[in-house]
Amino acid sequence: MARSMHRRRSNSDKTLLLLLFLPPIFFYIGYLNSTASGNVGNHLPLMEGCAQNNDSKQKSERRVAELMHKMGEGKDSSTIISSHKIFPPSTSDYATAMLHVSKQDLMQMHDFGVPFAPMARGSDAILIYNTPKSIPDDISVRHALYNGAKTSASTALSNCDSLNVIFTDTGHQRHGYNQCLVIAGNKLESYHLNRYERLLPMTQEFEESENKSPAFDDSTKLRHIPRANTHEEREDFPVPLSDSYKENGDVRDHWKKLLTFVDNVDAILDELKVIVDPIVKDNTVIVMTVNKGQSVLLSNFVCAARSRSFDISNVLVFPTDVEAQKVAKGLGLATYFDKINLGNSPEEEAAMYGDDVFASMMFAKLLTVLCVSLLGHDVLFQDVDIVWFKNPLTIFHDKSNTEIQKFDILCQDDGSVQARFAPLAANSGFYYVRANKKTQYLFTSFLYHAELVSLSGSHQQVMIQLLQEHSSLFGLTVKVFDKVETEYFPCGWQYFRREDFMKSLVKGESSAYIYHASWAVNKDDKLVYLKQLGEWYVRDQCHKPVDEIMGGEVVDSGALASECCSAEPLITCYYSDWPSKIPCTNSPRNDPDQNDFWAD
């Protein structure tokens, strides 16, 4: 009897405590909820002092969390979550709660390898939890879920056993679109985005055309489209024509190249090994390819490196014609002229980015990296329009930097936000590849897709899509050095978009390792960039064939470098509004609406 009375009194005490504590708790929760929704007008006079006192507010929040935690002790974690759920029961098998975290905090915790988009910098990322158990244990976070709470990345991910990451457009690329994102539960999970858009119907005219797509029309129905389509009515990834296998079209030309490579690959690798073995350092070979038309840029790379006393003895050049081979040998570089696969490449320089000559040289770029990688060596591939300020291999070989070492391939950030380069925006003119089965198969696959390079005119856009696919399918780890977060590898984006950085570069005050003269229409533009920046080291008399420079003398010991290289930069002014080593105030402006680069 006494024990029964004691139990009833104990229960009464608990009830009394709840009655005492619940009113202020619910009052405070109600206040927080109203302020979160913006309905604070009626509460301001009453709560003004409390609202302005952050310390008091934080103490109150902690006290509420403690009391709620005590009330929830012994209960299943799923019952502690607020009843004000953001998702309905019908999504409970894949979406039960949501938090948001700083995108920068998240990407610093997990380097996904993707550079920040300029307009997304400073934004938040949304995390959706599939079960109550995946939600953080932090009780204050759990009770704030219905308000769309924000927390740290470490807290938000604390109970996540796996993480699926989606990067979606922030409005800068498809400006004016009313974009919707569908997430639907399914037993078979998808690792691709399927894109639907209000485009006019695909007609036979568009089916048979290259690089064209129907126009956007907001009155039409949504239909499935290629993911890189934009408002520009251009198809960035045209499908090779369906009847091209019958004649000398894209597909058959590609088959011929593949057969030639497969039939000769063993002999080529045997020959290549003899050349590579004496020059390889730290299991790394610096690979470049060049034709006659671009060979003066190769000369400038060597001359600039000589002026700064860099060791470039592990550079291997794949020339695509006899004159380019003479230049490379004359500069003292190791060469391998693959006449079987590359002997029919054009000698002239590309008239403009993406033309047939440009596309043809892109085949050489992918083939050369594949061959050296198959020999088991790491590759630093770089275009010839590059100069070094520091040896970039010191970054890739830094064993103390465990973050860098975990990536299979590391790339320069191109800076372009075109849909065809999404989401990596990697520049295919400067990247480092660790030799392993994942990267070897990546470039083998690249060879299989070479007809897309020819058809689209872009080595870069095809490479980016393969990087993304192999990352998802095989776990290939890819990093693109963000153009803002790091200053290591500047290119055309910095040249045209970052005047402050370019001033620090020409003053020698930046932390840049290289400069890549990309974002140029053709070679003439590249020469302007380099000469005006004070990064040109080739004497004027060397802009002609090797035989004319050397008087017919056989050159293969570096004598051409001695003849052509200047120890000091040869600066030329072209435009006062473009970045320059010295003020070019007496030169015209390329854009009349722009200020001079060195204007105060």
C-alpha positions as CSV (number, residue, x, y, z in Angstrom):
1,M,0.0,0.0,0.0
2,A,2.8,2.4,1.0
3,R,4.8,1.4,-2.1
4,S,1.7,2.1,-4.3
5,M,1.2,5.5,-2.7
6,H,4.9,6.4,-3.2
7,R,4.6,5.4,-6.9
8,R,1.5,7.6,-7.3
9,R,3.3,10.5,-5.6
10,S,6.4,10.0,-7.7
11,N,4.3,10.1,-10.8
12,S,2.5,13.2,-9.6
13,D,5.9,14.9,-8.9
14,K,7.0,14.2,-12.5
15,T,3.7,15.6,-13.8
16,L,4.1,18.7,-11.7
17,L,7.7,19.2,-13.0
18,L,6.5,18.8,-16.6
19,L,3.7,21.4,-16.0
20,L,6.2,23.8,-14.5
21,F,8.8,23.4,-17.3
22,L,6.7,22.9,-20.4
23,P,5.0,26.3,-20.6
24,P,8.3,28.3,-20.8
25,I,9.7,25.7,-23.2
26,F,6.8,25.9,-25.6
27,F,6.7,29.7,-25.3
28,Y,10.3,29.9,-26.2
29,I,10.0,27.4,-29.0
30,G,7.0,29.2,-30.3
31,Y,9.0,32.5,-30.3
32,L,11.9,30.9,-32.2
33,N,9.5,29.5,-34.7
34,S,7.8,32.8,-35.3
35,T,11.1,34.6,-35.7
36,A,12.4,32.0,-38.1
37,S,9.3,32.5,-40.2
38,G,9.6,36.3,-40.1
39,N,6.4,36.9,-38.0
40,V,8.1,38.8,-35.2
41,G,6.2,42.1,-35.3
42,N,3.8,41.4,-32.5
43,H,6.5,40.0,-30.2
44,L,9.1,42.8,-30.6
45,P,7.9,45.0,-27.7
46,L,7.7,42.1,-25.3
47,M,10.9,40.3,-26.4
48,E,13.1,43.2,-27.5
49,G,15.6,42.9,-24.7
50,C,15.9,39.1,-25.0
51,A,16.2,39.3,-28.8
52,Q,19.0,41.8,-28.6
53,N,21.0,39.8,-26.1
54,N,22.7,37.0,-28.0
55,D,24.3,35.5,-24.9
56,S,20.9,35.2,-23.2
57,K,19.4,33.7,-26.3
58,Q,22.2,31.1,-26.6
59,K,21.9,30.2,-22.9
60,S,18.1,29.8,-23.3
61,E,18.6,27.6,-26.4
62,R,21.1,25.4,-24.5
63,R,18.7,25.1,-21.5
64,V,15.8,24.2,-23.8
65,A,17.9,21.6,-25.5
66,E,19.0,20.1,-22.1
67,L,15.4,19.9,-20.8
68,M,14.1,18.4,-24.1
69,H,17.0,15.9,-24.0
70,K,16.0,14.9,-20.4
71,M,12.4,14.5,-21.4
72,G,13.5,12.3,-24.4
73,E,15.9,10.1,-22.5
74,G,15.3,6.4,-23.1
75,K,13.3,7.1,-26.2
76,D,14.2,6.0,-29.8
77,S,16.1,8.7,-31.6
78,S,13.4,9.0,-34.3
79,T,10.8,10.0,-31.7
80,I,12.8,13.0,-30.5
81,I,12.6,14.8,-33.9
82,S,10.2,17.6,-34.0
83,S,6.7,16.8,-35.3
84,H,7.0,19.8,-37.6
85,K,8.6,17.8,-40.3
86,I,9.7,19.4,-43.6
87,F,8.9,16.2,-45.6
88,P,5.7,14.2,-45.7
89,P,5.4,10.5,-44.7
90,S,5.2,9.6,-48.3
91,T,9.0,10.4,-48.7
92,S,10.1,8.8,-45.5
93,D,11.9,6.0,-47.3
94,Y,14.4,8.4,-48.8
95,A,13.9,11.9,-47.3
96,T,13.0,12.5,-43.6
97,A,14.9,15.7,-42.7
98,M,17.1,18.4,-44.1
99,L,19.9,20.7,-42.9
100,H,22.1,23.2,-44.7
101,V,25.8,23.8,-44.3
102,S,28.3,26.2,-45.7
103,K,29.4,25.0,-49.1
104,Q,33.0,26.1,-48.3
105,D,33.0,24.3,-45.0
106,L,31.7,21.1,-46.7
107,M,34.3,21.3,-49.5
108,Q,37.1,22.0,-47.1
109,M,36.1,18.9,-45.1
110,H,35.8,16.8,-48.3
111,D,37.7,17.8,-51.4
112,F,35.4,16.7,-54.1
113,G,37.9,17.9,-56.7
114,V,35.5,20.3,-58.2
115,P,36.4,24.0,-58.3
116,F,34.0,26.6,-56.8
117,A,31.7,28.3,-59.3
118,P,32.2,32.1,-59.0
119,M,28.5,32.9,-58.2
120,A,28.2,29.9,-55.8
121,R,31.0,31.1,-53.6
122,G,29.7,31.8,-50.1
123,S,26.4,29.8,-50.7
124,D,25.1,26.9,-48.7
125,A,24.7,23.2,-49.5
126,I,21.6,21.2,-48.7
127,L,21.8,17.9,-47.0
128,I,18.8,15.5,-47.1
129,Y,18.7,12.5,-44.7
130,N,17.1,9.2,-45.7
131,T,16.4,7.9,-42.2
132,P,16.2,9.4,-38.7
133,K,19.3,7.5,-37.7
134,S,21.4,9.5,-40.3
135,I,20.5,12.8,-38.6
136,P,23.2,14.2,-36.3
137,D,23.0,13.2,-32.6
138,D,23.2,16.8,-31.5
139,I,19.9,17.3,-29.8
140,S,19.7,21.0,-30.6
141,V,20.2,20.3,-34.3
142,R,17.5,17.6,-34.2
143,H,14.9,19.9,-32.7
144,A,15.7,22.7,-35.2
145,L,15.3,20.5,-38.3
146,Y,11.8,21.8,-39.1
147,N,13.3,25.3,-39.3
148,G,15.8,24.3,-42.0
149,A,18.6,24.6,-39.5
150,K,22.2,25.3,-40.4
151,T,25.1,23.6,-38.7
152,S,28.8,22.7,-39.4
153,A,29.7,20.2,-42.0
154,S,31.3,17.9,-39.5
155,T,28.1,17.8,-37.4
156,A,25.8,17.5,-40.4
157,L,27.8,14.4,-41.7
158,S,28.5,12.8,-38.3
159,N,26.0,9.9,-38.8
160,C,26.2,9.6,-42.6
161,D,27.5,6.2,-43.7
162,S,27.5,7.2,-47.3
163,L,27.2,10.5,-49.2
164,N,25.8,11.2,-52.7
165,V,26.9,14.6,-54.0
166,I,25.1,16.6,-56.7
167,F,26.3,19.9,-58.1
168,T,23.5,21.9,-59.7
169,D,23.3,25.1,-61.6
170,T,23.2,28.4,-59.6
171,G,21.8,30.5,-62.4
172,H,24.9,31.9,-63.9
173,Q,25.1,29.3,-66.7
174,R,21.5,29.0,-67.8
175,H,20.4,32.5,-66.9
176,G,16.7,33.1,-67.0
177,Y,15.8,29.4,-66.6
178,N,13.2,28.3,-64.1
179,Q,15.0,25.2,-63.2
180,C,13.5,22.4,-61.0
181,L,15.4,19.5,-59.4
182,V,13.5,16.2,-59.0
183,I,14.6,13.7,-56.4
184,A,12.6,10.5,-56.5
185,G,13.0,7.4,-54.4
186,N,13.9,4.3,-56.3
187,K,15.3,0.9,-55.4
188,L,17.9,1.2,-58.2
189,E,19.9,4.4,-57.5
190,S,21.0,6.6,-60.4
191,Y,24.4,8.2,-60.7
192,H,23.5,10.4,-63.6
193,L,21.4,13.5,-64.1
194,N,18.7,13.2,-66.8
195,R,17.9,16.6,-68.2
196,Y,14.5,17.7,-69.6
197,E,13.9,21.1,-71.2
198,R,11.3,23.0,-73.2
199,L,12.9,22.8,-76.6
200,L,11.1,22.7,-79.9
201,P,10.7,19.2,-81.4
202,M,13.8,17.5,-82.9
203,T,13.3,17.6,-86.7
204,Q,15.1,15.7,-89.5
205,E,17.0,18.9,-90.2
206,F,18.5,19.0,-86.8
207,E,19.1,15.2,-86.7
208,E,21.3,15.6,-89.8
209,S,23.1,18.7,-88.8
210,E,26.2,19.1,-86.7
211,N,26.4,21.2,-83.6
212,K,22.9,22.5,-83.8
213,S,19.9,21.9,-81.6
214,P,16.2,23.2,-81.6
215,A,15.4,26.5,-79.9
216,F,14.0,27.0,-76.4
217,D,10.2,27.6,-76.2
218,D,8.5,27.9,-72.9
219,S,5.2,27.0,-74.4
220,T,6.3,23.5,-75.4
221,K,6.4,20.3,-73.2
222,L,9.5,19.3,-71.3
223,R,11.4,16.6,-73.2
224,H,14.6,14.7,-72.7
225,I,17.7,16.4,-74.1
226,P,21.5,16.1,-74.0
227,R,22.8,17.6,-70.7
228,A,25.1,20.2,-72.3
229,N,22.4,21.9,-74.4
230,T,22.1,25.6,-73.8
231,H,19.9,28.5,-75.1
232,E,22.5,29.0,-77.8
233,E,20.8,26.4,-80.0
234,R,24.1,24.5,-80.3
235,E,24.8,20.8,-79.6
236,D,28.1,20.6,-77.9
237,F,28.3,16.8,-78.1
238,P,27.0,16.0,-81.6
239,V,26.5,12.3,-82.2
240,P,28.7,10.9,-85.0
241,L,26.5,10.7,-88.1
242,S,24.6,7.4,-88.2
243,D,25.7,6.5,-91.8
244,S,29.4,7.5,-91.4
245,Y,30.5,3.9,-91.0
246,K,29.7,3.3,-94.6
247,E,32.2,5.7,-96.1
248,N,35.1,7.9,-94.9
249,G,33.1,9.6,-92.2
250,D,33.8,10.2,-88.5
251,V,33.3,6.7,-87.3
252,R,35.2,4.9,-90.0
253,D,38.1,7.3,-89.8
254,H,38.2,6.6,-86.1
255,W,38.1,2.8,-86.7
256,K,41.1,3.2,-89.0
257,K,43.1,5.1,-86.4
258,L,42.2,2.5,-83.7
259,L,43.3,-0.4,-85.9
260,T,46.5,1.3,-86.7
261,F,47.3,1.9,-83.0
262,V,46.3,-1.6,-81.9
263,D,48.3,-3.2,-84.6
264,N,51.5,-1.3,-83.7
265,V,51.2,-0.5,-80.0
266,D,53.7,-3.2,-78.8
267,A,56.4,-2.1,-81.2
268,I,55.8,1.6,-80.3
269,L,56.0,1.0,-76.6
270,D,59.3,-1.0,-77.1
271,E,60.8,1.9,-79.0
272,L,59.5,4.5,-76.6
273,K,60.9,2.6,-73.5
274,V,64.4,3.0,-74.9
275,I,64.0,6.8,-75.0
276,V,62.1,7.2,-71.8
277,D,64.2,5.0,-69.4
278,P,67.3,7.4,-69.5
279,I,65.3,10.6,-68.8
280,V,62.6,9.6,-66.3
281,K,62.9,11.2,-62.9
282,D,60.9,10.3,-59.8
283,N,59.0,8.0,-62.1
284,T,57.7,11.1,-63.9
285,V,58.0,12.2,-67.6
286,I,57.0,15.7,-68.7
287,V,55.1,15.1,-72.0
288,M,54.5,17.7,-74.7
289,T,53.4,17.4,-78.4
290,V,54.0,20.0,-81.1
291,N,53.8,20.5,-84.9
292,K,55.8,22.9,-87.1
293,G,53.3,25.7,-86.7
294,Q,53.4,25.8,-82.9
295,S,57.2,25.0,-82.5
296,V,58.2,28.5,-81.7
297,L,56.1,28.2,-78.5
298,L,58.1,25.1,-77.6
299,S,61.3,27.1,-78.1
300,N,59.9,29.8,-75.8
301,F,59.2,27.2,-73.0
302,V,62.7,25.9,-73.2
303,C,64.3,29.4,-73.4
304,A,62.2,30.7,-70.4
305,A,63.2,27.6,-68.4
306,R,66.9,28.1,-69.2
307,S,66.7,31.7,-68.1
308,R,65.5,30.5,-64.7
309,S,67.9,27.5,-64.6
310,F,65.2,24.8,-64.4
311,D,66.0,21.2,-65.0
312,I,63.8,20.0,-67.8
313,S,65.9,17.0,-68.8
314,N,62.8,14.7,-68.2
315,V,60.8,16.4,-70.9
316,L,59.8,14.2,-73.8
317,V,58.4,15.8,-76.9
318,F,56.2,14.0,-79.4
319,P,56.6,15.9,-82.6
320,T,54.1,15.3,-85.4
321,D,56.3,16.3,-88.3
322,V,59.9,16.4,-89.3
323,E,60.4,20.2,-88.7
324,A,59.0,20.0,-85.2
325,Q,61.3,17.1,-84.5
326,K,64.3,19.2,-85.6
327,V,63.3,22.0,-83.3
328,A,62.8,19.8,-80.3
329,K,66.2,18.0,-80.9
330,G,67.9,21.4,-81.5
331,L,66.6,22.6,-78.1
332,G,68.3,19.5,-76.5
333,L,65.0,17.7,-75.7
334,A,64.3,13.9,-76.0
335,T,61.9,13.2,-78.8
336,Y,59.8,10.3,-80.2
337,F,58.3,10.8,-83.6
338,D,55.4,8.3,-83.9
339,K,55.2,8.3,-87.7
340,I,52.7,5.5,-87.7
341,N,50.0,7.2,-85.7
342,L,50.9,10.8,-86.0
343,G,52.8,11.1,-89.3
344,N,49.8,12.4,-91.2
345,S,49.1,15.3,-88.8
346,P,49.0,18.8,-90.3
347,E,52.2,20.9,-90.1
348,E,50.5,24.3,-90.1
349,E,49.3,26.0,-86.9
350,A,45.6,26.1,-86.2
351,A,43.9,29.2,-87.6
352,M,41.6,29.3,-84.7
353,Y,40.5,27.3,-81.6
354,G,38.5,24.2,-82.5
355,D,39.2,24.1,-86.3
356,D,40.3,20.8,-88.1
357,V,44.0,21.4,-87.5
358,F,43.4,22.0,-83.8
359,A,41.2,18.9,-83.5
360,S,43.8,16.8,-85.3
361,M,46.5,17.8,-82.8
362,M,44.2,16.9,-79.9
363,F,44.4,13.2,-81.0
364,A,48.2,13.5,-80.5
365,K,47.6,14.9,-77.0
366,L,45.6,11.9,-75.8
367,L,47.8,9.3,-77.5
368,T,51.1,10.5,-76.1
369,V,49.8,10.5,-72.5
370,L,48.4,7.0,-72.9
371,C,51.7,5.6,-74.3
372,V,53.9,6.9,-71.5
373,S,51.3,5.9,-68.9
374,L,51.2,2.3,-70.2
375,L,55.0,2.2,-69.6
376,G,54.1,2.7,-65.9
377,H,55.3,6.3,-65.5
378,D,53.5,9.3,-64.1
379,V,52.9,12.1,-66.6
380,L,52.9,15.8,-66.4
381,F,51.2,16.8,-69.6
382,Q,51.5,20.4,-70.7
383,D,50.8,22.5,-73.8
384,V,53.7,24.3,-75.4
385,D,52.2,27.8,-74.6
386,I,53.4,27.6,-71.0
387,V,56.2,29.2,-69.0
388,W,57.4,28.1,-65.5
389,F,58.1,30.4,-62.6
390,K,58.7,27.4,-60.3
391,N,59.0,23.7,-61.0
392,P,55.4,22.5,-60.7
393,L,56.6,18.9,-60.1
394,T,57.4,20.0,-56.5
395,I,53.7,20.2,-55.8
396,F,52.8,16.9,-57.3
397,H,55.8,15.1,-55.7
398,D,55.3,16.6,-52.2
399,K,54.8,13.4,-50.1
400,S,54.0,15.5,-47.0
401,N,50.9,16.8,-48.7
402,T,48.6,13.8,-48.2
403,E,45.6,15.6,-49.8
404,I,47.5,16.0,-53.0
405,Q,48.8,12.5,-53.0
406,K,45.4,10.9,-52.8
407,F,44.3,12.1,-56.3
408,D,44.9,10.1,-59.4
409,I,44.8,13.1,-61.7
410,L,45.2,16.8,-60.9
411,C,44.3,19.5,-63.4
412,Q,44.5,23.2,-63.9
413,D,41.2,25.1,-63.6
414,D,40.2,26.4,-67.0
415,G,37.9,29.1,-65.6
416,S,35.2,28.6,-68.1
417,V,31.7,27.9,-66.9
418,Q,30.3,26.6,-70.2
419,A,27.9,23.6,-69.8
420,R,30.2,21.4,-71.9
421,F,32.9,21.7,-69.3
422,A,30.7,21.0,-66.3
423,P,31.3,20.2,-63.5
424,L,35.1,20.1,-63.4
425,A,36.1,22.8,-65.8
426,A,39.5,21.1,-66.0
427,N,42.0,22.5,-68.5
428,S,43.4,19.7,-70.7
429,G,46.5,21.7,-71.4
430,F,48.1,21.2,-68.0
431,Y,47.5,18.2,-65.8
432,Y,49.4,15.5,-63.8
433,V,48.5,11.8,-64.1
434,R,49.7,9.1,-61.7
435,A,50.3,5.8,-63.5
436,N,47.8,3.2,-62.2
437,K,45.2,0.9,-63.7
438,K,42.5,3.6,-63.3
439,T,44.3,6.3,-65.2
440,Q,45.6,3.9,-67.8
441,Y,42.0,2.8,-68.6
442,L,40.9,6.4,-68.5
443,F,43.2,7.2,-71.4
444,T,42.4,4.0,-73.2
445,S,38.7,5.0,-73.0
446,F,39.7,8.4,-74.3
447,L,41.3,6.8,-77.3
448,Y,38.0,4.9,-77.9
449,H,36.1,8.2,-77.9
450,A,38.6,10.1,-80.1
451,E,36.0,10.6,-82.8
452,L,34.1,12.9,-80.4
453,V,37.2,15.0,-80.2
454,S,37.4,15.3,-84.0
455,L,33.7,16.1,-84.3
456,S,33.4,18.6,-81.5
457,G,36.8,20.2,-82.0
458,S,37.5,20.0,-78.3
459,H,39.8,17.6,-76.5
460,Q,39.0,19.3,-73.2
461,Q,35.2,18.8,-73.2
462,V,35.5,15.1,-74.0
463,M,38.2,14.5,-71.4
464,I,36.1,16.2,-68.7
465,Q,33.1,14.0,-69.3
466,L,35.3,10.9,-69.2
467,L,36.9,12.1,-65.9
468,Q,33.5,12.5,-64.4
469,E,32.2,9.1,-65.6
470,H,35.4,7.2,-64.5
471,S,35.3,9.0,-61.2
472,S,31.7,7.7,-60.7
473,L,32.1,4.3,-62.2
474,F,35.7,3.3,-61.1
475,G,36.4,5.6,-58.2
476,L,39.0,7.6,-60.2
477,T,40.0,10.5,-57.9
478,V,40.2,13.9,-59.7
479,K,41.2,17.3,-58.5
480,V,40.9,20.6,-60.2
481,F,42.9,23.4,-58.5
482,D,40.4,26.1,-57.9
483,K,41.3,29.3,-59.8
484,V,40.5,31.5,-56.8
485,E,41.5,29.3,-53.8
486,T,45.0,28.7,-55.3
487,E,47.2,30.9,-57.4
488,Y,49.4,28.0,-58.5
489,F,48.4,27.6,-62.1
490,P,47.0,30.8,-63.7
491,C,45.8,30.8,-67.3
492,G,43.5,33.0,-69.6
493,W,40.8,33.4,-67.0
494,Q,43.2,35.3,-64.7
495,Y,44.6,37.2,-67.7
496,F,41.2,38.6,-68.6
497,R,39.3,38.5,-65.2
498,R,41.8,39.2,-62.4
499,E,43.7,42.4,-63.0
500,D,44.9,42.5,-59.4
501,F,46.4,39.0,-59.7
502,M,48.1,39.8,-63.0
503,K,49.7,42.8,-61.5
504,S,51.1,40.7,-58.7
505,L,52.2,38.1,-61.3
506,V,54.3,40.5,-63.4
507,K,55.8,42.0,-60.2
508,G,56.9,38.6,-59.1
509,E,54.7,38.8,-56.0
510,S,52.3,35.9,-56.7
511,S,52.6,32.2,-55.7
512,A,52.2,31.1,-59.3
513,Y,54.2,28.1,-60.6
514,I,53.3,28.6,-64.2
515,Y,51.4,30.8,-66.7
516,H,49.4,29.1,-69.4
517,A,48.5,31.4,-72.4
518,S,45.1,29.8,-72.9
519,W,41.8,31.6,-73.8
520,A,43.4,32.6,-77.1
521,V,41.9,32.4,-80.6
522,N,45.2,31.3,-82.2
523,K,49.0,31.3,-81.9
524,D,49.2,35.1,-82.7
525,D,47.2,35.9,-79.6
526,K,49.4,33.7,-77.5
527,L,52.5,35.5,-78.7
528,V,50.9,38.8,-77.7
529,Y,50.1,37.6,-74.2
530,L,53.6,36.2,-73.6
531,K,55.5,39.1,-75.2
532,Q,53.6,41.8,-73.4
533,L,53.8,40.0,-70.0
534,G,57.6,39.8,-70.4
535,E,57.6,36.1,-70.8
536,W,59.0,35.9,-74.3
537,Y,62.6,34.6,-74.7
538,V,63.0,33.7,-78.3
539,R,65.1,36.0,-80.6
540,D,63.4,37.3,-83.7
541,Q,65.7,35.6,-86.1
542,C,64.5,32.2,-84.9
543,H,60.9,32.5,-86.2
544,K,61.9,30.4,-89.2
545,P,62.9,26.8,-90.1
546,V,65.8,25.3,-88.3
547,D,67.9,24.8,-91.5
548,E,67.7,28.5,-92.1
549,I,68.6,29.4,-88.6
550,M,71.5,27.0,-88.4
551,G,72.7,27.1,-92.0
552,G,71.9,23.5,-92.8
553,E,73.9,22.2,-89.9
554,V,72.5,19.0,-88.2
555,V,71.4,20.1,-84.8
556,D,70.5,17.6,-82.0
557,S,72.6,18.7,-79.0
558,G,70.9,21.9,-77.9
559,A,72.8,24.2,-80.2
560,L,69.5,25.7,-81.4
561,A,68.8,26.9,-77.8
562,S,72.2,28.6,-77.7
563,E,71.4,30.4,-80.9
564,C,67.8,31.4,-80.2
565,C,67.4,31.9,-76.5
566,S,67.7,35.3,-74.8
567,A,68.7,35.3,-71.2
568,E,66.4,38.3,-70.6
569,P,62.8,38.7,-71.6
570,L,62.0,40.4,-74.9
571,I,59.1,42.7,-74.0
572,T,56.8,44.1,-76.7
573,C,53.8,46.3,-76.1
574,Y,50.5,45.7,-78.1
575,Y,47.5,47.0,-76.1
576,S,47.5,49.3,-73.1
577,D,44.4,47.7,-71.6
578,W,45.9,44.2,-71.5
579,P,48.2,42.9,-68.7
580,S,51.8,43.9,-69.3
581,K,55.2,43.8,-67.6
582,I,55.7,47.5,-68.2
583,P,53.1,50.3,-68.8
584,C,52.1,50.2,-72.4
585,T,50.6,53.7,-72.4
586,N,51.6,54.5,-75.9
587,S,49.8,51.5,-77.3
588,P,46.1,51.4,-78.4
589,R,43.4,49.8,-76.3
590,N,42.0,46.5,-77.6
591,D,38.7,47.5,-76.0
592,P,38.1,51.3,-76.1
593,D,35.7,51.0,-73.1
594,Q,38.4,49.5,-70.8
595,N,40.9,51.4,-68.7
596,D,44.6,51.0,-69.2
597,F,46.0,48.1,-67.2
598,W,48.4,50.3,-65.3
599,A,46.0,53.2,-64.8
600,D,45.7,54.4,-61.2
